[in-house]
Amino acid sequence: MDIEQFRKAGYAVIDKICDYYYSLEKKPVWAPVQPGFMSKQIPDSPPEEGEDWAVISRDWDAVILPGITHWQHPNFYAYFPANATKEGILADMLAASVSNPGFNWSCSPSVTELEILMMDWVARMLGLADPFWSTGPSGKGGGIILGSASEVAVTVAIAARERAITQLAALHPAPPPPAPASANGAVVAVAENGAGGAHPTVAEWRAGLTARLVMYGTTQTHSIGLKAALILGLDFRALDVRKEDAFALRGHTLRAALEEDTKAGRVPFMLIATLGTTSSGAVDNMTEIMQVAKDYPSLWVHVDAAYAGVALACPELREISHLDAINTPCDSFSTNYHKWGLTQFDCSPLLVRDRGALTRALTEGDAGSVMDLRNMQISLGRRFRSLKLWFVLRSFGLTGFRKHIRHTMELAQRFADLVRAHNDLLEIVAPPQWSLVVFRVNPRRRRSENGDDATTTTTATATATATASDLDALNRRFWDALSARAADFALTQTVLPDTGFCIRLAVGSPQTELRHIEDTFEGIRRCAVEVCA
């Protein structure tokens, strides 16, 4: 394809994108296909000779789109949102045109410098204190844009592990290994923390220290915590949370676990505290957590705000988010702009108080230069993610960004009001948080379709006599009925402590309007009536 062919094809692709958004509301929300559907349409091997672009382009519509679940659909309420904006599309097109690995400043100075500046924009717009800024007085803060909260968790866990081992090494120094000679007589050096050494004695010493380390979260912490621990061969302890605490981690629960493990000779090295849990949008009690953390210098506190962190852009939401506490002893903070933050996947900013903790853990020696972002991540190469964030924040401005957050929260509140207005049939099972509502069928005195009162008496439908298992079974049938309407709207299910099986609705698409919420609720209500009939 030459430049002029590309120009023509590019115009056609923009037309396709525009037509897609014009027709989006008419498409089925979930992809109506079965596993393996694509293998019947694509050859086993690539073509020997190149194909005409017109043929390739047609297959976007014929092969790919039928298997796309439309996360930008106004009736997509499953999981969490995955926002896409026109500004983000254009930014990704431009970034792709100058594709480069961006692993250090000289690779492409603009790639590195824009990311540093955007991280400070993120910190400021979310109200994070200046220790998190690259330009802050400490000179130690800053961050990096990674691909996901999972990548963030593993990266931070490595830094937390190495900081804890360094602290333990002061009390339990590494045994001095022999200095073996190489074939040419040179001495093989061993790093002070043992990372650069291959001698089994040093490896055993590190293994002994590492085996004592414990990572903490709750039963509501996203699986990123457990996955990070599994990857690194570390213990993860999930602490219980209670419905009466709105599924939030409390300080006394954390302190009891830390004291128990410390007495057993274990070393608390990392806590993942959550701002907006997946199941219910819960906020761990950061104020209490940070007070406890002050007594445990080995404990790295990471705030996983993947979903709700962008809501900190709204000043009125900062108190319920415990922002003041986050700005005290918290070591790191991350959020996903690619969820609720109007920016295409992937864009997961990670901010730290001490970027040197990352670079010391991820490089040979302390390559703490703010200009070498490769030293703050696991991989060497990196994408030009900051461009889309820059475009989006400039185009929307803070006013437009806040309007999006507030509007989707208002729509979620409208849905919650509709559920409450039908409390003879449905109930909210967790305090509505952010743009998330968690609900279930729990019929008490159900009104029939013709307006007459209809009192149900079976154990599966009467709250007074229904057992938890009856209610779960009823709600699983409810979920089956909702799933059968996947072309109309997308929801997801979860299980909450002391509650059981329930349904999640998360508003977040910029395309969603009040009429979509009301139409979706009517579809949900009809499903509820059917399963309770």
N, C-alpha and C positions, 0 to 999 in steps of 0.2 A: 504494500500500500504506500503510494507516494503522498506528498503533503496535500496536494489538491484532492486526491481521493479521500484522505483522512478528513479534510475540511467538510466534504460532502457527507461522509459517513457520520461525522460528529454532529452536524446539524440534524441528521436523521435520528441519532440517538437522543438528542435533547427533545426532539418531537415525541419520541417514544416515552420518555420520562414524563413529559407534560400530559400526554394522553393517558398514561398510567394513573396519574393523580386525579385527572378528570373523571376517570371511570372507577376509581378505587372503591367507592362506597357500594358499587353494584357487584363487586366481586365477593365470593365466599371467603369468610375470614380465615378459617383453617384450610390448608391445602387438601382437596378431596381426592387424594391418591393413596395407594397402598405401597408398602415397602417393595422395592425392586422395580417400580414402575418405569424408571429411566433406562434400565439396562435393555429394555426392549426397543429403545429408540436410538441408542448410540452404539456404533460398531465396537467390536472388541479391540480394534487397533486404530491408531491415527491414520489419516489418509496418506498415501504415498505422494500424491501431488496436492498442492494447495488448492483450497476451494475459494470460490468467489465470495466476496464479502456479503453480497445480497443473500446468498444461501445461508451463510453463518448467522446473519442478523435475523432472518426469519425464524431460526430455531430458538431464539430468545423467547418469542411468543409461543411457539409450538411445543417446545420441549421443557424450557425452564419455568416459565410463569405458572403453568398448571401445578407445579410442585412447590410453589412459594406460599408460605403462610404470611399473611399480610399484616405485619406488625404495625404498619402506619395506618391501618384501617381505623375509622372512628369507633368501631365496636370491638376493637382488640383491648381486652382488659385482663389478659392472662399474665402470669409471671410478674414482671415489671415492664414499664414501657421501654422501647428502644427507639428513641426519637431520631427523626431524620428531617433535615431542613434543606431548602434549596441552596442556601449559603454553604452548607456542609458538602453537598453534592459538587458544587463548583470548586470548592477547596480541594476535595479529593481528586478531581480531574486535573487540577493544576499541579498538585503534589505528585501525581502519577507521571506527569509530563517531564518532571525533573528527577525521576527516581534515582535515589542514591542511598547508601547504607547509613550515612550520618553518624558514624561511630565516634568521631571526634570533631573538633572545631574546624580543622582545615579541610575535612571532607566536603563541607558546605557550611560556611560560617553562619548563614541565615538560619539554617535548620537548628543549630545549637542555640544561637542567641535569642531567636523568637521563643523557643521553648522555655528558656530561663525567665524571660519577661512574662510569658503567659502564666507560669507557675506563680509568680508574684501577683498577677492579676487575680488568679483564682483565690489565693490566700486573702487578699484584701477584700474581694467581693463577698467572701464567706465569713468575714470578720475574724479570721485567725490572726493571732498576735504576731508582732514582728520577729520573734525568734524563728518563725516558720518561713520568713522571707529570705531570699538570697541577698537582698540589700539591707537586711536588718542589722542592728548595732552589733550583734554577736559575730556576724560574718560567717556563721556556721550553717545557717538554715538554707532552705530551698527545696527543690524537688525535681521530679521527673514525671513524664507522662508514660505510663505503661499501658499494656493492652487490656487488662482486666483486674478485678479485685483478687482473683486467684493468683495471678502473677505477682500482684502486690504482696499478698500474704506470704508467699514463699520467699520473696526477696527480703521482706522485713524480718521474717523468722531467721534467715541466715545472719542478718546483722545482729539481731537480739541474741542468738546463740553465741556468736563470736564475742560479743560484749560480756556475756555471762561467763564464758570460758576464760576470758582475760581476767575478770575479777576473781574467779576461782583460782587461777594460776598464781595469784599473789599469795594465796594461802597454801596452795598445793603446787609448788613449782614442778615444772617438767623435769624428769630425770635427765641428767646430761648424757646424751647418746655418744657412743664412740664416733670418731671422725674417720669414716672409711675413706680410703684412697681410691680414686678412679683409676682407669687403665693408664692414664698419663701422670698419675701421682698427685693430681689436684684434690683438695679436700672438698667433700660434698657438704655444702652449708645446710643448716636446718633453721628455719624461721623460729623466732622466739615462741610463737604460739603453736608451733608444731605443724602448721599448714604446709610448709614447704619441705618437710622431712619425710623420708620413707622408712626410717628405722622403726622396727616393730615396737620397741619400748616406748617411743613417743606416741605411736599410733594407739597403743594400749592405754597410755596415760590420757590421751584425748577421749578415747572411748569411755573410760571410767568416769570422767567428768561429764561427758555428754549424757551418759545413762542416768544421771541424777536430775537432768533438766525436765521441767514440766511446763507445758503450754496450757493455758486456760481459756475457756469460752463458756457458753451455756448450751443447754439443750436446744436453744433457738438460734445459736450462732450458725451462720451459713457454713456449708461443708468446706469452704475454702480453708478454715482453720484445721479441721481434721486432715484434709488433703495435704496441707503444708507439713503437718507433723509426720504423716506417713512418708512423704517424699524424703524428709530429713531423718527419718528413723527415730523420732522423738515421741514422748508420751503426750497425749492430749486429754485433758480432763474436762468433761462437760458438766457444768454446775446446774443444778436444778433451779428453775424459776417457777413462780406461782401465778395463778390467774389473779389473785387478790393484789399482786404487785404489777398488774398489767403486763406480765411476762417479761419484766425487766430484772436484770441482775442487780441485787442490793449489796451494799457494802458489807453487812454482817455475814452474808453468805460467802463472799469472796474471802473475808478475813479468816473465817473458820477453815476454809480449804487451805489457805496459805499456811496457817499455823499448823494444821495437821500434817501437811507435807514437809514443812520445815523440821518439825519434830522427828519425822521419819528419815531425815537426812537428805531429803530431796531439795531441789533448788528451783523455786519459781522463776522462770526467765521471760515469760511473755504472756500477756493477756490480750485477747481480742474483745474489745468492747464494741457494741453495735449501736449505731444510730439509724434505726429503721430496719428491724428484722424482716426476713422474707415472709414468714408466716403471718405476722400480725402488725408489722410496722413499729414494734416496740422499741423503746429507747432505754438502754441500760442506764442506771442511775450514776452518771459520770461524776456527779458531785461527791457521792459517797465513795465511789471507786477510787477516785484520785486521792482522797484522804487516806485510804488504806494503802495505796501504792507508795505513798511517801515513806512508809515504814519498811519497804522492800526495795532497796536500791538495785537489786539484780533484775527486777521486773520491768520489762519493756511494755509499755501500754500503747497498743495500736487501736485507733478508732476506725472501725470499718463502717463508713457512711456511704456505701456503694449506692444505695437507693436514695436516702433522704438528705444526704449531705448538701446537695445543691439548694435545698430549701433554706439553708442558712443565708442565702442571698436576701431573704426577706427578714428585715430586722425584728419583726414581731414574732418570728419563730425561733429566735435564738435562745430565749430563756428556757423554753420547754426542751430544747436540745442540749442544755447544760453547756453552752458555749464557754462561759467563764471557767468552768472546770476543765474543759478541753484545752483551754489556753494556759493551764498551769503545768502539771508534771507530765502531760501526755507527750510521748516520744514521736508518734507519727499519726498521720491522718490521711485517709484516702476517700475519694468519692468517684462516681462514674458519671461523667457528663453525657455518656452515650446511653444512659437510661432516661432520666427525667430532664436532662439538661440541654436539649435541643441540638445535640451534636452527634454526628454519625459514629457508629461503632468503628474502631475502638478508640476510647479516650478515657483513661483512668488515671487522673493525677494523684501522685503520692507526694505528700509534703512531710518533711522531717525537721526536727530541731537541730540535728547534727548530721549533715550529709557525710561527714568523715566516718561515721559508724557504718554507713553503707560501703564506702570506698575501701575502708580497711578490711571489711569482710569479703569483698568481691574482687580484690586485686592483690597482686603480689606487692606488698608495701602499701603505703598510704598515698594513693594518687588522688588527693582531695581537691584537685582543681575543679572549679565550678564549670569550666569549659569542656570537660571531658565526661559527658553524660554516660558514656559506655561503662564507666566505673561505678555507676549507681544501679546497674541492672545485670541480669544473668547473661543475656545474649550480648553479642558485640554490636551487630547492626541494629538499626532502629528506623522506624517509619517517621515521616514528617507529619506527626499528628497535630502539632501545635497550630498549623495553618488553618485547619477548619475551626478550631476553637477561637482563634483570632477573628476570623471572618464572622462567625456566629455572634460573638460578644459585641463586635462593632456594629453589626447590622441590627440586632435587637436592642442593644444597650441594656443597662441594668433595669431600666423601666420596663422594657419589653420582656426581659427575662423573668422579672418578678411577676409581671402580668400573667405569663404562662403558668407559673407555679400556683399562683392564687386562683386562677380560673379553673385549673384541673382539680384543685382542692375543693372549690365551690361545687363543682359537678359531683365529686365524690360525696360531699355533704348532702346534696340533693338526693342522691341514691340512698344514703343512710336514712334520710327523712322518709322516703317512700317505704323502706323496710319497716321503720318504726310505725308508720301509719297502717301497716298490715301485720301488727304484732299478734294477731290471732293465728297467723300462719307462719311468719318468718321472725327471726330474731337476730340481732347483732350480738356476736359472741366475744368481741374484743373492742376496746375503745377505738373508734375510727381514728386513724393516724395518717397524716399527710394526705395522699389521694387514694388510700387503701381502705376498703371496707370488707370485713370478714363476717359472714353470716351463715345461717343454716335454716332449714325447715324445723320448726318446733311448734306444731299446731296445738292450740289450746281450745278456743271456742271459734270454730271456723265458720265464716259466712259463706253461704252457698252462692253459686253464680247468679241465681235469680234474686239475690238480696235477702233471702230468709236466713235466720240463724240456724246453723246446723252444728249440733254438739257431737263431737266424736268421743267414743268411749273405749276404743281398743287400746291395748297397751302400747302399740306402735305409734299411736297418734295423740295420746292424752298425756300431757306433761306430768300430771299427778301420779300416774301409774307406770309411765314408760321407764324402762331401764335404760342405762347408758348404751347397752348393746342394741336395744330396739331403736334408739334414736340414731345411732350410727348406721344401722341397716337402712333406716328410712332415708337418711341423707345420702347414702351411697346410691340408692335408687334415684334420688333427686339428681345426683351428679350424672347418672346415666342418662336421665331425661334431658339435662342441660347439654350434655355432650352430643346428643342426637341433633341438637340445633347449632352445631359448630359452624355451619355456613352463615348463621345470623350474628353470632357473637362468640367471643373467646373468653373463657374463664379458666381458673385453675383451682384445685382443691388442696387442702392441707389438713394436718391433725395438730390440735393444740392441747397442751397439758390441762388436765381437769375439765376438758371440754369435749374433745373427740373430733370426729370428722366434720369438716366445714368447708365453705366455699369462699374463695377470694375474688374480689373485683378491684383492680387497680387502674385508675384513670390516668392517662398520661399523654395520649396522642394529641398533637396540636389540631388535628382534624375533628376531634370530638366536640359535639355541641350538646346543649340541653336536650334537644329532641332525641338524640341517640341514647342518652341515659334513660329517658322516660320510656322509649320504645323497648330498650333492653330490659328494663325492670318489668314491663308488662309481659315480655316473653318468659322471664324468670318466674313471675307470679303464676302464669298459666302452668308452667312445669310443676310448680309446687302444689297447685290445686290438683293436678292429674295424679301425682304420686300419693296424695293424701285422700284421694277419693275412695 
